[in-house]
Amino acid sequence: MSTSKGTEYGDLGTRFVHAGNEPDPRTGAVTTPISLATTFAQVAPGETTGYEYSRTGNPTRNALQLSLAAAEGAAHCVAFASGCAALVAILHSTCRTGDKIVCIDDVYGGTQRYLRTCVEPIYGMKLEFVDFKDMSLVQKAVEGAKLVWLETPTNPNLEVTDIAAVAKVTNEAGALLVVDNTFLSPYLQNPLELGADIVAHSCTKSIAGHSDVVMGAVCLNNEDVHKQLLFFQNTLGSVPSPFDCYMCQRGLKTLHIRMQRSNENASVVAGFLEAHAQVVRVSWPGLASHPQFEIASRQQRGGGMVITFWVKPGDDGDKRAACRRFLAATKLFVCAESLGAVESLAESPSIMTHGSVPKEKRERLGIDDAMVRLSVGIESAQDLIADLDQALAQI
Ligand SMILES: *Cc1c(COP(=O)(O)O)cnc(C)c1O
């Protein structure tokens, strides 16, 4: 079964457990063997078993790719050594010098860095960063574009874009729409069903889910782009190791259980924060107060595990000091970058994940020193709230 949308396995949770996980035909092993061989014996010169050299094709990686394709309801998946490597492969596979790329303006920092420092000056593609809240700007920008890069919800503001509306104008303009679906995972959002052409994931986050794997993946139905991605996976050589593929496939099997719990916890935490006197504002797409709540309710099956909020500074009015005191005081929420794993994390975007964004741009995007980003894990919601409550009291 080389191409599969996974629906024959049933609903998402069943697909996460079973797709790509057929018992090993040789031994009956119910989990995918970690296939470490770098080279594969040929029956006669040029006559292979389907595998020849492990960068080009690896049985553990192939099993994971089948699992991830089914998870997104895609015909194909190509896995890479990181989310950033997946981005590089997508751009190599779709764009050439002179092509125009339209990108959402508060895109993931690593994506922005690659576009600004490599894609434009080195490869000579034209970039246009656009505020996707204004569809008339999007409509104008996509004219003559080759690729449109969207991330929803955005990081760290958690603004939501209507994927189907962007897919419509992108499609009319003859461009390809990529959606970075890392923040919600295949459990809470499936962009291909909403008209996107390509889905990008940093599997480092919720798909692997345990803060112990760095990996990326691209899911799609487009046969031509799939061929190109396989060519660049082999040519650029940015492949994930068989061990990491095993770990990622293992993580995917519990994605629905983890996301259900994280999402429930996030809902409780967001409500708690919204009612707290020491909190100025909360952004979570599952809250009725979220500016794009209606779009989120239509295209997402939950608000996700990331919550952004702004603390009220103490009597000295010093936002950065208040945020530092809060982050020093949490005991369960670990002060760290990244998101989507079993343990809860808290960070200051202005100092940590978005520290390299120029100050004026940070201010325009509302990324000030009072902002805190949480990744809500699968612990007890009551314990998480108690931890936040005692830390907010330290401000
Ligand atoms: C982390 C992340 C990436 C980059 O993935 P890596 O696996 O760290 O290379 C891309 N997009 C989003 C939204 C991310 O959160």
The ligand as an ORCA input file, in Angstrom:
! r2SCAN-3c Opt
* xyz 0 1
  C       9.148     24.478     15.646
  C       8.419     24.965     14.453
  C       8.989     24.870     13.167
  C      10.392     24.377     12.929
  O      10.530     23.024     13.237
  P      11.920     22.359     13.731
  O      11.526     20.921     13.898
  O      12.294     23.040     15.009
  O      12.921     22.589     12.659
  C       8.230     25.318     12.095
  N       6.999     25.829     12.265
  C       6.431     25.928     13.476
  C       5.066     26.527     13.607
  C       7.117     25.508     14.621
  O       6.552     25.649     15.822
*
